[in-house]
């Protein structure tokens, strides 16, 4: 199998995981320099047993592990009949799915992993990367906010703790809440799923309950998309609460869909000068905050800092890559039978991840 350098700093396989795969019988090819952004140098890969190769050789492997969706150049270099594994996001990239299928490449898209399967937990790359992003969001907020996060008592007087609200309390949100609490802020969490209230309170934070806002059950581990009426009611009531906070961290996403707008431009305009808003959902599909832009920092006329932070896992590439590589390895171990890579349509994980859908068992010799 192989892996290559990609946009951003993360890498799909790290030396520790490579060593385990090699011990299990895999031949691993790594593009030279692929792990540089994640503090994994070529010497570490060689020591782990990987073969350092050029890009085309790595992409010519029977199984190729990636972090991001492959660009056309990568797709063109994949070997027909190969398997590509990664957070490919093919539900929102039909052109990429078609290009892979035309190349006779089977994609195992970790973004499609069914969270309700207990055996899939070790493969849950969305969760591992969201956890890193949530932690980083709280640290970034503290570094950007020009006042103290904890209460500070000094000879010059007492500084009040920062007031932080986290909107969306999935994996990223709960990690942000826990980290902001450890940094000393007073933290509030909000989610449309009423079952998340206990999780928020268990971290020592306050749960914001809306009187008129929607409350919905999760579907497959995610909150369902709101109706237009539910969305309007949510925005209207949230606006009166959000503007009083010093820091807002938003994390709400619906897989394969445009993220819900939780913080409107009017709400941002009502916030105090110096406030910080971090939008973890910011992407080409949109974001949770009107005015945020992916991978950009914007300061409004009112002095509010908006950070479009949809790629925060790259800011902690070493930690994120280590967790991601373990997810990939857990999936790879389900593929090998009698020394061959076999995609089984009767396997719930394989069937859920595969694009195009599996119709009958396919196999390639593992190299």
N, C-alpha and C positions, 0 to 999 in steps of 0.2 A: 504494500500500500504506500501511498505518498501524500505529501503535503507541501504547500508552497507559501511564499510570502504574499500577503494580501494588503488591500487598503486598510488603513488603521494600524494598530500596533499588536493586536492579538494574533496568536497562531493556534492552529487546530490541534497540534500535538506538542507536548513539552518533553524534555529528556527523560524525566522520571517515568512517564507513561510509556514512552518509546521503549525503555528498558524492559518494562513488564511485557509489552507486546512481543518484543524480540524473544524473550524467554518462553513465550507461549507458542512460538513458531512462525510469527509474522516476519516477513522481510519488509523493512521500513525504509523508504526513500524520502529524504528531506532536501528541499531546495536550499542551496547555500544562502545563508543570511536570513532564512525564513523566520527565525525566532529572535532576531536582534531587538525588535521593539518590545519583546516580552522578557528581556534579560536572559535569553537562552542562546548561548553562542554555539558556533559550529563544533567547537571542541567537546562541549557537553553532549551534543547529539552523537558524535563519533564514539565517545566513551560509552554511551548508552547502547551502541550497536547499530545505529542507523547508517545508511549509505548516503553520503553527501553528493548530490547530483545537480545537474542543471535543471532549469524550469521544465523544459519539454519532457525530460526523462521522468521527473516526478509526476507530471500530469499524465504520463502514459501508463501509470500503474493501474492494476485491476480495480483497486478501491482508492479513491481520492478523498481526503478529509479537508473540508474548508470551514471557515467561520462565516463568511458572507456569501450572498448570491454570486455565482460566477458571472464574470463579464463575457462578452462574445469571444474574446481572445482565448480565455480559459476553456470555454465550451468547445471551441474549434480544436483545441489541443488534447481533449479527452479521447481515450481509446474507445471505439465502438464496442459496446457490450460491457463497458465499465460501470461501476457503481460509485456515485458521488454522495458523500454524507456531509451535512452541515445545516446551519440555520439559514435555509435557502429562501424562505418567504415566498414560495411559489404561488400561494393563493392570491397574492397581489402582484405577481409578475408573470402573467400568462405567456408573454413572449419568451421569457427564459425557459419556462416549462416546455414550450413548443420546440425551442432550439435544442434542448437536451433530448427530447423524444426523437427529433429528427436525426440526432447523432447516435441514436440507439443506446443512450445512456440512461440508466435507472437512477433516479434521485431519491435519497432517503432524507426527507425534509424534517429536521428536528423541530421546526416550528409547528408541525402537525401532530406532535406527540400527544396521545390521549392521557391527560393527567389522572384520570380515574383508574387507570391500571396500576396496581401496586408495584408490579414488577418493572414498570417503566420509570420509577422514581430516580433510579441511579442514572438514567439517560436524560433527565429533564434539564436540558440546556437553557431553556427560557428561564427557569427558576434560578439556576446558578448565576446566570448573567444579570438577572433582575436584582438578586441579592447584592451583588457587587455594586450595581448602579445605585441602589437605594442607600447603601453605606456612603458611597462617594458623594451623593447628592447632599446629604447632611453635612459632610465635611466641607464641601464647596460652599454651601450656604453660610456656614460659620466663618469661612475665610473671606467671603464677599461682604457679609454684613459688617458695617463699620462700627458696630458696638459689641459689647460682650454677649456671649451666649449664656453663661451662668450668671447668677447673682454674685456681685463682687462687692465686698466690704473693705474699704481702704481708708487711709487717713484723709483722703480727699472727699470721702462720702461713699454712699451706697449706690451701686448701679443695679437696676432691676434686670431680671433675666429676660432674654428674648422670648417673644411669643411666637411660636411656630405652629402652623397647621399643615397637615399632610392630607391631601385629597386623593383617595384611592388607597385602600389598605390591603392590597395583595402582598406578594413577597417583597417587592421593592418598597412599598409604602411602610410595611411593618419594620423593615430594616432601617429605613430613614427615621421612623419614630424612635426605635431603640437607640440609634446612634445619636440623634438630637437630644434625647433624654440623658445619655451618658455625657454629653457635652454640657449639660446643665440647663438647657432651655426648658421652658414650660411648653408642653406639646399637646396638641389636640389632633385627633384623627377623624376622618369622615369617609364613609363609604355608603353606597346605596344598598349594600347587603347588610341587613340587620344582624346577621350572625357574626359579623366582624367586630361588633362592639366589645365582646368579651376579650377578643384577641388584643384590641387596642388597650383596654383597661389593664390587661395582664402585664403590659409593658410600663405601667405607671402613667399612662397618658389619659386625657379626657376624650370621650367620644362625643362628637357633635351630632345631636339628634335634631333633624328638621321636622317641623310640625306638618308641613304640606308637601315636602319633597317625596320622591318615589322611593319605595323599598322593594327590591326584587331579589329573588333567589338566584344563586349562581347556576350556570350551565356548563358542565364539563370543567369546573374549576375556575371559570371566568364569569364576570357579571354580563348579563345579556345587554344588548343595545337598547337604549331607552326610546320610547315613542317621542314624537315632537312635543306633545303636551306634557309628558313627564319631564323632558329636558327643559322646557320653559319654566316649569314650576321649580325645578331644582336650581336653575340659574338665578331665578328671582330671589329665592330665600337665601341661597349661599352668599349672594352679593352683600347682604347686610352683615354677614359674619366675617367674611374674608378680609374686608377692608381694614379691620382693626388689628390684624396680625402684622408682625414685623417681617416674617418669612413665610412664604407659601411654597410648598413642594407638591407638584401634581404628578400622579403616576398612572392615571386611568387609561387603559387601552382595551380595545375590542379586537381580537385577532382578525387580521385581514380586512378591517374596516377603518374608516376615518375615526380618530379619537374623539370623544365627546368634549365639547367646549364647556369647561367648568368655571373659568374666570374670564369674564367679558372685558372688553376695553374700558367700559364704564367703571367696572369694579377696580381695574388697575388704576384708573385716573383718581379714584377715591382713596387710594392707599397713601400712607404717609411717605414723604420724601425720605429716601434712604432704605425703603423696604426692598426686599429681594424676593423674586419669584423664579423658581427653577421648574422648568417644564420637561419632565422625563419622557413625555409622549411626543415631543416635537420631532417631526419627520416630514418627508415629502407628502405624506397623507394629511398633514395638519398637526394640531397639537391641542392640549387642554387649555391653553392660554391665548387669547386673541392678542396678536402683536408679537408673539415669540417666533423666532426663526431657527430652523435646525442648525446646530453647531455655531450659533452666533450669540453674542451678548449685546443687548439693546438697552440703552438708558432712555426712558421716556422724558418728555418735557417736564413731567412732575417729579422727576428724580427717582423713579422706581427702576431697578435693574431687572431686566427679563433675560434669563439664560435658557436658550433652547438646548437641552442637554440629553438628546436622544441617544448619544454614543458614549455615555460616561464609563461604560465598562472598558473602553480603550484607555481611559486615564489611569486605570489600574490593571494594565495589560498582563502583568506577571500573575497576579492572583486570578484574574478572569480566565486566562489561558489555562492555568492549572486545573481549575474547576471544569472548564469546557472540555479539556482533553480527557478527563475522567469520564465525562458524559459520553463522549465519542467512543472511548474504549469499551464502555459497558454495552453500547449498541453493537460494536464490532464483534464482541464475544458471542452474540446471538446469531451471527451470520455464518460462522464456520462449522461445518459438519464434515468429518472424515477428510480434513485437509482442503476442503473446497468452500468457496463462498456461495451460500445458498439462500435465495430469497423465497420465503415460504408464504404463500397467500393465506394459509390457515393460521399463521402467527399473527396475533392481534396487533403487535407493534409493527411488524413489517408491512402488513396490509394498510395500517393507518398512515405510515410515513411515505409509502412508495408513490412516486409520480413518474410515469403513468401508473395506473393501478395494476397490481399483479393479477394475472389470470391463471398462471400455472408456474410451478417451481422452475427457477432458472439457476444456473450454477456457473461459476468460473473458478478455475484453479487459483487458490490464494498464492501469491508470490511474496 
